[in-house]
Amino acid sequence: MRTIGVVIRMSESGKMWTSDVRYYISPLTLSVKRFAACVRGHWGIENTLHWCLDVTFREDESRVRNRTLADNLAWLKRFAIGLLKQVDNKESIAMRRRMAG
């Protein structure tokens, strides 16, 4: 363990302010700028892939309860998003999916 970092996020919702504190541990020696880039990159996955799965494929609304089926569908959805992101046009991922269908 070489780096311990703390990230404090402040957000405003209406007139209410909230703060989140997150702690990170890393085996790498990181500068402050590199640490911030790594944290943003970590949350970038949540903001791109997981958000895209929720919006494009409505994954949060899935009623599949069979674990094997759910794993297979998740793999197919991620594979499809990978293919859809390779298309070089100005359409959204959701629109590309509709056009492919």
C-alpha positions in Angstrom: 0.0 0.0 0.0 1.6 3.2 -1.2 -1.3 5.7 -1.6 -4.2 6.5 0.5 -6.6 9.1 -0.9 -9.7 10.9 0.2 -12.3 12.3 -2.2 -15.0 14.6 -1.0 -17.9 15.3 -3.3 -20.2 18.2 -2.7 -23.5 18.4 -4.6 -26.5 20.7 -4.5 -30.1 19.6 -4.9 -32.4 22.6 -4.7 -31.4 24.4 -1.6 -29.9 21.3 0.1 -26.2 20.5 0.0 -24.9 17.0 0.5 -21.4 15.6 0.7 -19.9 12.2 0.1 -16.6 11.1 1.4 -14.8 8.2 -0.3 -11.5 6.6 0.6 -9.2 4.9 -1.8 -6.1 2.7 -1.3 -3.7 1.9 -4.0 -0.4 -0.1 -4.3 0.9 2.6 -6.7 2.7 5.8 -5.9 0.5 8.5 -7.3 0.7 12.3 -7.6 -2.4 14.3 -6.7 -3.2 14.9 -10.4 -2.8 11.2 -11.3 -4.9 10.1 -8.3 -7.7 12.4 -9.4 -7.5 11.1 -12.9 -7.7 7.5 -11.7 -10.8 8.3 -9.5 -12.5 10.0 -12.4 -11.7 7.1 -14.6 -13.2 4.7 -12.1 -16.4 6.6 -12.1 -16.3 7.0 -15.8 -17.0 3.3 -16.1 -20.2 3.8 -14.0 -21.2 6.9 -16.0 -20.6 5.3 -19.4 -21.2 1.5 -19.4 -23.6 1.1 -16.6 -25.6 4.2 -17.4 -25.7 3.1 -21.1 -26.9 -0.4 -20.0 -29.6 1.2 -17.9 -30.8 3.6 -20.5 -30.3 1.7 -23.7 -31.3 -1.8 -22.6 -33.3 -0.9 -19.5 -31.3 -3.3 -17.5 -32.6 -2.1 -14.1 -36.1 -3.2 -15.2 -35.1 -6.7 -16.1 -37.3 -9.4 -14.5 -34.9 -12.3 -15.3 -34.3 -14.3 -12.1 -32.4 -17.3 -13.5 -28.7 -16.6 -12.7 -27.3 -18.3 -15.8 -29.8 -16.5 -18.1 -29.1 -13.2 -16.5 -25.3 -13.6 -16.9 -25.7 -14.6 -20.5 -28.0 -11.6 -21.3 -25.6 -9.3 -19.5 -22.7 -10.6 -21.6 -24.7 -10.1 -24.8 -25.7 -6.6 -23.9 -22.1 -5.6 -23.1 -21.0 -7.2 -26.4 -23.8 -5.3 -28.3 -22.7 -2.0 -26.7 -19.1 -2.6 -27.7 -20.3 -3.1 -31.3 -22.6 -0.1 -31.3 -19.8 2.2 -29.9 -17.6 1.2 -32.9 -20.1 2.8 -35.4 -18.8 6.3 -36.3 -21.8 8.5 -36.6 -23.6 11.1 -34.6 -26.5 8.9 -33.5 -26.9 7.9 -29.8 -26.3 4.4 -28.7 -30.1 3.9 -28.2 -30.8 5.1 -31.8 -28.0 2.9 -33.2 -29.7 0.0 -31.4 -33.1 0.8 -32.9 -31.6 1.2 -36.4 -29.8 -2.2 -36.0 -33.1 -3.8 -34.9 
